[in-house]
Amino acid sequence: MRQKIVLFRIGDSIFSVVVSNVVEVLRVSNITKVPGTPDYIIGLFNRLGEPIVAVELSALIPTEQASGDMFLVVEYRNEKFAFHIDDVVELIDLELDDLIPEEDNPFVLGRFIWGGKPAAVIDLDALFKKMSGEI
Amino acid sequence: MKVLIFKASDIHFAVPLGDVLKIDQGEAPPLISPLKTKKPERIVLNDGRKFCVDEVVDIAELDEDSLRPVPKLLARFTPYLKGIGFLNDLVLLII
């Protein structure tokens, strides 16, 4: 199945999500910490009067921690949340059926080669189930 | 809805003013472990709960339209939260 995906960078690693799940990219300067939450939850921020949960992917997927104030807001199953990222790289067409399977990480659908480097497609379904406690 | 806004560990919380019995100085556990507070300022609620806070910040009127439910991804970790409120640039954790 051919899909448009958004590539984004965290440290030296390239990740991606299907564009239909992307709401927007924005810079966030004010994040409210929420006591009692796991390491992958940075906190909450206000997006147009809606509380958005900010997520640090490096606590779920082996990668570096993003260092700036940029967030990629995604929507999955009517819930919006935001990944802390360093940069948005590109929008590309990708054949998801040709992904190289990822055995080591349950939150990655698979990998592909982009610009000579491996890039990963995030499995939003698996990630959401983990974060919502369904698995 | 009128709320009492207070800070604990540099986080802004709010509690409906009607739930507050009194504010005084005294011993009480922190609002949420492991939050630490610096001052013995204590909020006592009508239901008997009492907790120490760093600072009582303000009393404010929160627009009902600005109140939001706790996001699903947070709810199971935050049974102490009743909702989320916004006041200007502040995100308020409503207990």
Chai-1 contact restraints between the chains, C-beta under 6 A:
chainA,res_idxA,chainB,res_idxB,connection_type,confidence,min_distance_angstrom,max_distance_angstrom,comment,restraint_id
A,T32,B,V91,contact,1.0,0.0,6.0,A-B,restraint_1
A,K33,B,I11,contact,1.0,0.0,6.0,A-B,restraint_2
A,P35,B,I32,contact,1.0,0.0,6.0,A-B,restraint_3
A,P35,B,L35,contact,1.0,0.0,6.0,A-B,restraint_4
A,G36,B,I32,contact,1.0,0.0,6.0,A-B,restraint_5
A,G36,B,F77,contact,1.0,0.0,6.0,A-B,restraint_6
A,G36,B,T78,contact,1.0,0.0,6.0,A-B,restraint_7
A,T37,B,F77,contact,1.0,0.0,6.0,A-B,restraint_8
A,L44,B,V91,contact,1.0,0.0,6.0,A-B,restraint_9
A,N46,B,F86,contact,1.0,0.0,6.0,A-B,restraint_10
A,N46,B,V91,contact,1.0,0.0,6.0,A-B,restraint_11
A,P51,B,R68,contact,1.0,0.0,6.0,A-B,restraint_12
A,P51,B,P71,contact,1.0,0.0,6.0,A-B,restraint_13
A,P51,B,I84,contact,1.0,0.0,6.0,A-B,restraint_14
A,V53,B,P71,contact,1.0,0.0,6.0,A-B,restraint_15
A,V53,B,L73,contact,1.0,0.0,6.0,A-B,restraint_16
A,V53,B,L74,contact,1.0,0.0,6.0,A-B,restraint_17
A,E79,B,K72,contact,1.0,0.0,6.0,A-B,restraint_18
A,F81,B,L73,contact,1.0,0.0,6.0,A-B,restraint_19
A,M131,B,L73,contact,1.0,0.0,6.0,A-B,restraint_20
A,S132,B,K72,contact,1.0,0.0,6.0,A-B,restraint_21
A,S132,B,L73,contact,1.0,0.0,6.0,A-B,restraint_22
A,G133,B,R76,contact,1.0,0.0,6.0,A-B,restraint_23
